[in-house]
């Protein structure tokens, strides 16, 4: 049941910002970071496979782990929550999606204005100079080497010990502070610095709506919590507010 107060708030909203986390992708079948440790990979701590040091020590191992994760992500499709967010973007004058996920399910669903905090699993760059390489699937080697500088290629994701893309958090904070409504969806609100983004909105007095099956550290501080899966709550929300 969508409260009337939220329906009216969204009908009047001109600027909406959304933060999505692993729970949104998990509903499509994408394993969370630690849930990916199954089968051949069960003996590895994922944190030992997601650092620059791990890559330098065993680039083939790390490359293969990300290739396996990429294969898993390619086998799934956007869920109704992804499509509902894409529909909301069409219905709200200014709509921004900020995601902690590294898959491309928001893109597949039709979302346009997407900012990725942790990079893109399907993007590849070189280790030394960050040259972005589009045709990496055609290159030999495990991992392949950069056609421009010869250094190893690596996934374009943010590893432990690395900074987020330049200015991405500042941009997110700027957007949420100017928003009429902010959503925090399917995120544990534990992974920093992305977890600080909805807190900025709360501190600025902007209504934050949390959609999550479970309580999180920000639950008691948000304007409204909708308990449930995003794939169920978001389509109901779009229908209640816009009749679509």
NUTOR-639578 format. One record per residue: residue number from 1; x, y, z of N, C-alpha, C in turn. Coordinates in pm, whole numbers. Example, Ala and Ser with C-alpha at 12.3 -4.5 7.8 and 13.67 -1.06 7.14 Angstrom:
BEGIN
(1,(1319,-569,780),(1230,-450,780),(1320,-330,780));
(2,(1285,-225,708),(1367,-106,714),(1290,3,787));
//
This chain:
BEGIN
(1,(85,-119,0),(0,0,0),(89,125,0));
(2,(72,209,-98),(152,331,-109),(78,444,-37));
(3,(140,507,62),(72,614,136),(37,733,46));
(4,(-76,795,76),(-119,912,-2),(-16,1024,5));
(5,(49,1036,120),(148,1143,137),(261,1128,36));
(6,(304,1003,9),(411,980,-88),(360,1002,-230));
(7,(238,959,-257),(180,981,-390),(176,1129,-424));
(8,(129,1209,-330),(121,1354,-354),(259,1416,-366));
(9,(352,1368,-284),(489,1421,-289),(551,1397,-426));
(10,(534,1277,-479),(594,1245,-608),(523,1313,-724));
(11,(395,1332,-713),(323,1401,-821),(369,1546,-834));
(12,(411,1603,-723),(457,1742,-725),(607,1755,-750));
(13,(679,1644,-740),(826,1648,-745),(876,1682,-885));
(14,(973,1770,-889),(1039,1806,-1015),(1178,1744,-1026));
(15,(1238,1716,-910),(1374,1660,-909),(1378,1540,-813));
(16,(1412,1425,-866),(1418,1302,-787),(1554,1237,-807));
(17,(1615,1195,-698),(1743,1123,-703),(1725,986,-639));
(18,(1788,886,-699),(1775,748,-654),(1912,687,-633));
(19,(1929,619,-520),(2050,541,-494),(2011,394,-489));
(20,(2073,311,-575),(2043,168,-574),(2165,87,-531));
(21,(2135,-25,-464),(2242,-111,-416),(2225,-254,-461));
(22,(2301,-343,-401),(2312,-482,-446),(2178,-555,-445));
(23,(2088,-516,-355),(1961,-585,-346),(1880,-576,-473));
(24,(1893,-465,-546),(1818,-447,-670),(1865,-547,-775));
(25,(1996,-563,-787),(2051,-659,-882),(2027,-803,-837));
(26,(2033,-826,-706),(2013,-962,-654),(1875,-1016,-691));
(27,(1777,-926,-701),(1642,-970,-739),(1638,-1020,-884));
(28,(1737,-984,-963),(1747,-1035,-1101),(1830,-1162,-1108));
(29,(1893,-1197,-997),(1977,-1316,-996),(2125,-1288,-1002));
(30,(2165,-1162,-997),(2307,-1129,-991),(2356,-1153,-849));
(31,(2452,-1242,-829),(2499,-1266,-692),(2567,-1142,-634));
(32,(2545,-1118,-506),(2615,-1008,-441),(2764,-1040,-438));
(33,(2842,-942,-401),(2988,-955,-406),(3035,-1082,-336));
(34,(2988,-1104,-215),(3034,-1222,-140),(2960,-1348,-180));
(35,(2837,-1336,-227),(2764,-1455,-272),(2825,-1514,-398));
(36,(2910,-1437,-465),(2974,-1487,-586),(3082,-1592,-556));
(37,(3112,-1610,-427),(3217,-1705,-390),(3159,-1846,-380));
(38,(3137,-1908,-494),(3084,-2044,-499),(3171,-2127,-593));
(39,(3151,-2257,-587),(3223,-2346,-679),(3373,-2331,-668));
(40,(3436,-2310,-782),(3582,-2300,-787),(3636,-2183,-706));
(41,(3550,-2084,-682),(3597,-1962,-617),(3570,-1961,-466));
(42,(3513,-2068,-414),(3474,-2070,-273),(3593,-2056,-178));
(43,(3710,-2099,-223),(3827,-2096,-133),(3890,-1958,-125));
(44,(3844,-1865,-208),(3905,-1732,-208),(3818,-1633,-132));
(45,(3883,-1545,-58),(3814,-1430,-1),(3801,-1328,-113));
(46,(3678,-1280,-141),(3663,-1186,-252),(3747,-1061,-237));
(47,(3775,-1023,-112),(3857,-904,-92),(4000,-930,-139));
(48,(4040,-1057,-143),(4174,-1090,-192),(4179,-1092,-345));
(49,(4062,-1080,-409),(4058,-1079,-555),(4019,-942,-609));
(50,(4009,-846,-523),(3960,-714,-565),(4046,-603,-510));
(51,(4177,-618,-527),(4270,-512,-490),(4375,-499,-600));
(52,(4436,-383,-614),(4546,-370,-710),(4660,-466,-679));
(53,(4684,-490,-550),(4792,-579,-510),(4766,-723,-556));
(54,(4638,-766,-543),(4602,-901,-586),(4622,-915,-736));
(55,(4585,-812,-810),(4599,-817,-956),(4745,-823,-995));
(56,(4829,-744,-933),(4971,-745,-966),(5036,-879,-930));
(57,(4987,-941,-822),(5044,-1069,-778),(5000,-1184,-869));
(58,(4874,-1178,-918),(4824,-1287,-1001),(4717,-1231,-1096));
(59,(4760,-1161,-1199),(4664,-1097,-1290),(4571,-1196,-1359));
(60,(4620,-1316,-1391),(4536,-1413,-1459),(4421,-1459,-1369));
(61,(4449,-1482,-1241),(4347,-1523,-1145),(4238,-1417,-1133));
(62,(4277,-1294,-1114),(4180,-1186,-1095),(4100,-1163,-1223));
(63,(4169,-1165,-1336),(4099,-1147,-1464),(3993,-1257,-1483));
(64,(4029,-1380,-1452),(3935,-1491,-1469),(3817,-1482,-1374));
(65,(3841,-1433,-1253),(3729,-1417,-1158),(3629,-1315,-1210));
(66,(3679,-1205,-1262),(3588,-1104,-1317),(3522,-1151,-1445));
(67,(3590,-1232,-1525),(3529,-1289,-1644),(3413,-1380,-1604));
(68,(3431,-1455,-1497),(3325,-1543,-1446),(3206,-1461,-1396));
(69,(3235,-1356,-1323),(3126,-1269,-1274),(3055,-1201,-1390));
(70,(3130,-1163,-1493),(3069,-1101,-1610),(2975,-1199,-1680));
(71,(3019,-1325,-1689),(2934,-1427,-1750),(2804,-1443,-1672));
(72,(2812,-1442,-1539),(2691,-1453,-1457),(2597,-1336,-1484));
(73,(2653,-1216,-1490),(2571,-1097,-1509),(2506,-1096,-1647));
(74,(2573,-1155,-1746),(2518,-1157,-1881),(2401,-1253,-1895));
(75,(2383,-1342,-1799),(2277,-1441,-1806),(2146,-1394,-1745));
(76,(2144,-1276,-1686),(2023,-1228,-1619),(1967,-1107,-1692));
(77,(1845,-1069,-1655),(1776,-958,-1720),(1726,-861,-1615));
(78,(1696,-738,-1655),(1639,-643,-1560),(1509,-698,-1500));
(79,(1484,-662,-1376),(1359,-702,-1311),(1260,-585,-1312));
(80,(1136,-607,-1268),(1037,-499,-1274),(1079,-372,-1201));
(81,(1166,-384,-1101),(1215,-265,-1033),(1300,-178,-1123));
(82,(1388,-241,-1201),(1469,-166,-1298),(1380,-92,-1398));
(83,(1280,-162,-1449),(1191,-100,-1549),(1108,12,-1488));
(84,(1069,-5,-1363),(991,100,-1297),(1074,227,-1279));
(85,(1202,213,-1247),(1289,330,-1234),(1308,399,-1369));
(86,(1322,320,-1475),(1334,379,-1608),(1207,454,-1645));
(87,(1092,401,-1607),(965,470,-1633),(956,599,-1552));
(88,(999,594,-1427),(997,715,-1344),(1083,825,-1405));
(89,(1196,786,-1464),(1284,884,-1527),(1212,957,-1641));
(90,(1122,886,-1710),(1046,948,-1818),(938,1043,-1766));
(91,(896,1021,-1643),(780,1093,-1589),(817,1211,-1500));
(92,(942,1215,-1453),(988,1321,-1364),(1080,1414,-1444));
(93,(1063,1546,-1433),(1144,1639,-1514),(1295,1619,-1498));
(94,(1342,1603,-1374),(1486,1581,-1350),(1499,1457,-1262));
(95,(1562,1355,-1318),(1570,1226,-1248),(1712,1172,-1263));
(96,(1774,1134,-1152),(1911,1085,-1154),(1920,954,-1078));
(97,(1986,856,-1139),(2010,727,-1074),(2157,715,-1039));
(98,(2184,691,-913),(2319,664,-865),(2322,519,-818));
(99,(2412,439,-871),(2412,297,-835),(2546,251,-783));
(100,(2540,162,-685),(2659,95,-635),(2689,-32,-714));
(101,(2599,-68,-803),(2613,-194,-878),(2701,-174,-1001));
(102,(2771,-280,-1039),(2863,-272,-1152),(2808,-340,-1277));
(103,(2686,-394,-1269),(2624,-455,-1387),(2560,-346,-1474));
(104,(2497,-390,-1582),(2438,-293,-1675),(2285,-305,-1682));
(105,(2223,-354,-1574),(2080,-380,-1576),(1997,-251,-1582));
(106,(2043,-145,-1518),(1973,-17,-1531),(1972,29,-1677));
(107,(2086,14,-1743),(2097,53,-1884),(2002,-30,-1970));
(108,(2004,-160,-1947),(1918,-249,-2025),(1770,-214,-2010));
(109,(1734,-169,-1890),(1593,-136,-1864),(1552,-4,-1926));
(110,(1650,78,-1966),(1618,204,-2031),(1652,329,-1954));
(111,(1710,315,-1835),(1753,433,-1761),(1864,504,-1838));
(112,(1863,637,-1834),(1958,717,-1911),(2061,788,-1824));
(113,(2012,855,-1722),(2100,939,-1639),(2152,857,-1522));
(114,(2256,779,-1548),(2310,685,-1449),(2452,727,-1411));
(115,(2478,730,-1282),(2613,751,-1231),(2653,628,-1152));
(116,(2768,568,-1187),(2814,447,-1120),(2922,482,-1018));
(117,(2896,448,-893),(2996,472,-789),(3115,378,-802));
(118,(3089,253,-838),(3194,152,-830),(3238,99,-965));
(119,(3205,171,-1072),(3254,134,-1203),(3160,41,-1277));
(120,(3212,-17,-1386),(3131,-95,-1478),(3200,-229,-1505));
(121,(3134,-336,-1470),(3190,-470,-1489),(3221,-499,-1634));
(122,(3150,-434,-1726),(3166,-461,-1868),(3263,-363,-1935));
(123,(3317,-272,-1858),(3419,-183,-1910),(3558,-236,-1877));
(124,(3653,-208,-1963),(3790,-255,-1943),(3886,-139,-1970));
(125,(3985,-127,-1885),(4088,-24,-1901),(4223,-85,-1869));
(126,(4329,-15,-1902),(4461,-69,-1869),(4500,-29,-1728));
(127,(4584,-113,-1670),(4621,-96,-1529),(4705,30,-1507));
(128,(4798,56,-1595),(4896,162,-1571),(4843,302,-1603));
(129,(4773,317,-1715),(4736,450,-1762),(4587,473,-1780));
(130,(4507,371,-1746),(4360,384,-1750),(4307,414,-1890));
(131,(4377,367,-1992),(4322,377,-2127),(4199,288,-2135));
(132,(4085,342,-2178),(3964,262,-2195),(3974,187,-2328));
(133,(3946,57,-2324),(3962,-29,-2442),(3826,-90,-2477));
(134,(3778,-61,-2597),(3647,-110,-2639),(3653,-252,-2698));
(135,(3759,-283,-2769),(3765,-411,-2841),(3843,-517,-2764));
(136,(3838,-512,-2632),(3921,-600,-2551),(3888,-748,-2569));
(137,(3763,-780,-2605),(3726,-921,-2623),(3800,-984,-2741));
(138,(3850,-902,-2832),(3918,-953,-2950),(4069,-969,-2929));
(139,(4117,-927,-2813),(4262,-927,-2790),(4307,-1058,-2724));
(140,(4426,-1106,-2757),(4478,-1230,-2697),(4533,-1204,-2557));
(141,(4545,-1312,-2480),(4609,-1302,-2350),(4509,-1308,-2236));
(142,(4556,-1355,-2119),(4474,-1362,-1999),(4554,-1307,-1881));
(143,(4543,-1177,-1855),(4461,-1080,-1925),(4530,-1031,-2053));
(144,(4454,-969,-2142),(4516,-905,-2259),(4599,-785,-2215));
(145,(4675,-733,-2308),(4752,-612,-2280),(4698,-494,-2361));
(146,(4726,-376,-2312),(4675,-254,-2372),(4741,-228,-2508));
(147,(4662,-207,-2613),(4720,-178,-2745),(4796,-46,-2747));
(148,(4768,43,-2651),(4832,174,-2651),(4961,179,-2573));
(149,(4965,108,-2458),(5085,120,-2374),(5145,-13,-2331));
(150,(5074,-122,-2356),(5131,-253,-2325),(5106,-304,-2185));
(151,(5042,-225,-2099),(5016,-274,-1963),(4895,-367,-1964));
(152,(4883,-446,-1858),(4771,-540,-1850),(4637,-466,-1848));
(153,(4537,-530,-1906),(4402,-479,-1897),(4334,-533,-1771));
(154,(4243,-455,-1718),(4173,-489,-1594),(4029,-440,-1605));
(155,(3938,-492,-1525),(3801,-441,-1528),(3795,-297,-1477));
(156,(3703,-221,-1534),(3686,-81,-1496),(3594,-71,-1374));
(157,(3640,-131,-1264),(3566,-128,-1138),(3658,-69,-1030));
(158,(3597,-27,-922),(3674,29,-812),(3710,-83,-715));
(159,(3838,-106,-698),(3885,-209,-607),(3906,-151,-468));
(160,(3916,-241,-370),(3950,-199,-234),(4083,-124,-238));
(161,(4087,-13,-169),(4209,67,-166),(4216,170,-276));
(162,(4119,171,-367),(4116,269,-475),(4008,374,-448));
(163,(4033,493,-499),(3935,601,-484),(3824,583,-587));
(164,(3706,632,-552),(3597,634,-648),(3630,728,-762));
(165,(3559,713,-876),(3584,806,-988),(3579,951,-941));
(166,(3663,1032,-999),(3681,1170,-955),(3549,1246,-952));
(167,(3524,1306,-839),(3410,1396,-818),(3274,1327,-816));
(168,(3271,1192,-819),(3140,1126,-828),(3057,1147,-702));
(169,(3120,1142,-585),(3044,1163,-462),(3002,1309,-450));
(170,(3091,1401,-486),(3054,1544,-482),(2934,1570,-573));
(171,(2934,1509,-690),(2821,1525,-782),(2693,1469,-721));
(172,(2702,1351,-659),(2585,1290,-597),(2530,1376,-485));
(173,(2618,1428,-403),(2575,1513,-291),(2507,1640,-344));
(174,(2564,1697,-447),(2506,1817,-507),(2365,1789,-559));
(175,(2347,1674,-624),(2217,1639,-681),(2115,1612,-571));
(176,(2152,1535,-469),(2053,1502,-365),(2015,1625,-283));
(177,(2108,1716,-264),(2075,1837,-189),(1976,1927,-262));
(178,(1971,1912,-396),(1879,1992,-476),(1750,1916,-508));
(179,(1740,1791,-462),(1626,1707,-498),(1504,1740,-412));
(180,(1387,1708,-468),(1262,1716,-391),(1240,1589,-312));
(181,(1284,1476,-367),(1270,1345,-303),(1395,1263,-336));
(182,(1441,1185,-238),(1554,1094,-259),(1511,953,-219));
(183,(1545,856,-302),(1518,716,-272),(1648,642,-241));
(184,(1643,556,-142),(1751,464,-112),(1693,323,-128));
(185,(1740,249,-229),(1671,126,-270),(1767,8,-273));
(186,(1736,-94,-195),(1812,-218,-201),(1957,-206,-160));
(187,(1986,-110,-75),(2123,-92,-29),(2130,-106,122));
(188,(2238,-165,170),(2256,-186,314),(2285,-57,387));
(189,(2319,47,313),(2359,175,373),(2480,160,465));
(190,(2568,66,430),(2688,41,508),(2816,73,432));
(191,(2812,62,299),(2934,77,219),(2961,225,193));
(192,(3070,272,251),(3108,412,234),(3198,425,110));
(193,(3201,541,46),(3130,663,85),(2988,676,30));
(194,(2944,578,-51),(2811,589,-111),(2702,598,-5));
(195,(2723,530,109),(2622,530,214),(2600,669,273));
(196,(2695,759,252),(2682,894,306),(2585,980,224));
(197,(2553,936,102),(2472,1019,12),(2331,1041,66));
(198,(2255,936,104),(2122,962,161),(2129,1037,293));
(199,(2237,1018,367),(2253,1090,493),(2263,1240,468));
(200,(2329,1278,359),(2336,1419,321),(2196,1476,299));
(201,(2112,1396,234),(1974,1441,209),(1897,1453,340));
(202,(1912,1354,427),(1844,1359,558),(1886,1483,635));
(203,(2016,1509,638),(2066,1625,712),(2019,1757,651));
(204,(1990,1755,521),(1942,1876,453),(1790,1891,464));
(205,(1725,1796,529),(1581,1805,546),(1501,1762,424));
(206,(1564,1688,333),(1497,1641,212),(1437,1504,241));
(207,(1313,1479,201),(1251,1349,229),(1327,1235,162));
(208,(1365,1137,242),(1431,1017,190),(1335,900,208));
(209,(1311,828,99),(1224,712,100),(1312,588,86));
(210,(1304,499,183),(1384,376,177),(1295,260,132));
(211,(1344,185,33),(1277,63,-12),(1374,-51,10));
(212,(1339,-140,102),(1430,-247,140),(1352,-351,220));
(213,(1377,-480,199),(1309,-580,281),(1352,-577,427));
(214,(1472,-523,452),(1529,-525,586),(1562,-385,636));
(215,(1568,-372,767),(1607,-245,827),(1755,-219,801));
(216,(1790,-91,792),(1929,-49,771),(1962,60,872));
(217,(2089,103,877),(2125,208,973),(2049,339,953));
(218,(1995,365,832),(1925,492,812),(1774,480,829));
(219,(1724,358,854),(1579,337,854),(1505,427,951));
(220,(1560,446,1068),(1489,526,1169),(1499,675,1142));
(221,(1577,714,1042),(1597,856,1014),(1527,903,885));
(222,(1481,809,804),(1421,847,676),(1277,892,696));
(223,(1223,959,595),(1085,1007,602),(985,892,596));
(224,(1019,788,518),(927,677,500),(1005,553,458));
(225,(968,439,512),(1027,312,472),(918,224,413));
(226,(944,173,294),(854,76,231),(924,-59,236));
(227,(877,-147,322),(939,-277,340),(896,-371,227));
(228,(993,-422,155),(963,-515,48),(1070,-512,-58));
(229,(1055,-596,-158),(1150,-602,-269),(1123,-487,-366));
(230,(1228,-434,-421),(1213,-321,-513),(1133,-362,-637));
(231,(1147,-487,-680),(1075,-535,-796),(926,-543,-776));
(232,(881,-538,-652),(739,-537,-621),(691,-398,-582));
(233,(771,-329,-502),(730,-198,-450),(732,-91,-559));
(234,(837,-88,-641),(850,20,-739),(741,18,-847));
(235,(707,-98,-906),(596,-96,-1002),(465,-50,-939));
(236,(440,-91,-814),(319,-47,-745),(321,103,-722));
(237,(439,156,-695),(454,300,-674),(425,378,-801));
(238,(482,334,-913),(459,401,-1041),(311,397,-1077));
(239,(246,285,-1054),(104,271,-1083),(22,366,-994));
(240,(56,372,-866),(-21,453,-772),(-6,603,-801));
(241,(113,644,-841),(139,787,-860),(96,834,-999));
(242,(133,758,-1100),(113,804,-1239),(15,720,-1319));
(243,(-33,610,-1259),(-126,525,-1329),(-65,452,-1447));
(244,(68,425,-1438),(138,358,-1547),(215,236,-1495));
//
